[in-house]
Amino acid sequence: MILLSGPCVIESEASLFRIAEALQPYHEDAQFDFYFKASFDKANRTSLESFRGPGLEEGLRLLQKVKETFGYKIVTDVHESYQVAPTAEVVDMLQIPAFLCRQTDLLVAAARTDAMVNIKKGQFMNPGDMQYSVLKVLKTRGCETAGYEHAKAHGVLLTERGSSFGYGNMVVDMRSLVIMRRAAPVLFDATHSVQMPGSGGGSTGGDSSMVPYLSKAAAAVGVDGFFFETHFDPSQALSDGPNMITLETLQQLTQTLIQIQEID
């Protein structure tokens, strides 16, 4: 199971390392292909006053320090093309945010690095159309043919993170996992899928109690891995707290997901 997990954003060096240390069992467990996730910048926050993170230079320094300390593979978001090259020198996987999943220059810049590329499906996207974002990366990497095996061979992933459902809510159509998996390996982002955009009065709300139910359903349908944002105290998190899960919940849930996947 591919597992991407960590805090939404780098809040401080102390909190980053506290969470990183707690995730060490996943790195050591052969059942997981573990990537530590944290963002150096959250460029699409609801409000100008919302916390964004330490920025590119300081964020990459801290992620490099986590990598050297724990030996983790690292994944982080990039929002603009100029961020891609320096970020790829540190991380093993570049993540394309959902709102930018069709951004050609960003996808091409990511494809020109040696890093894996994880493209999050836009909340506004037909899941079948994500094949074209995958093809932008594949063609840049010299592969003219779409499909699961080609994407896997060239290090391209897709992530389901829910779709906009009216105002202030998300819904997950489990058919999208099947549809997108025809184009590339698929991860299920259970924590962002329970977001309630704009419901927090200038911030994004969420309902983390739904995370276990949706992730178990995704495991039953069949996915290549999962994305969970986690924190030692989500109520104190500076970004995405309402939809994040605790480190203890993550431990219990991942074992259940493995059991579900083993049934098939």
Secondary structure, DSSP 8 states (H G I E B T S, - for coil): -EEEEE-SB---HHHHHHHHHHTHHHHH-TT-EEEEE-BS--TT-SSTTS---S-HHHHHHHHHHHHHHH--EEEEE--SHHHHHHHHTT-SEEEE-GGGTT-HHHHHHHHTSSSEEEEE--TT--GGGHHHHHHHHHHHTT----SHHHHHHTTEEEEE--EE-SSS-EE--THHHHHHTTTS-EEEETTGGGEETTTTSSS-EE-GGGHHHHHHHHHHH--SEEEEEEES-GGG-SSSGGG-EEHHHHHHHHHHHHHHHHH-
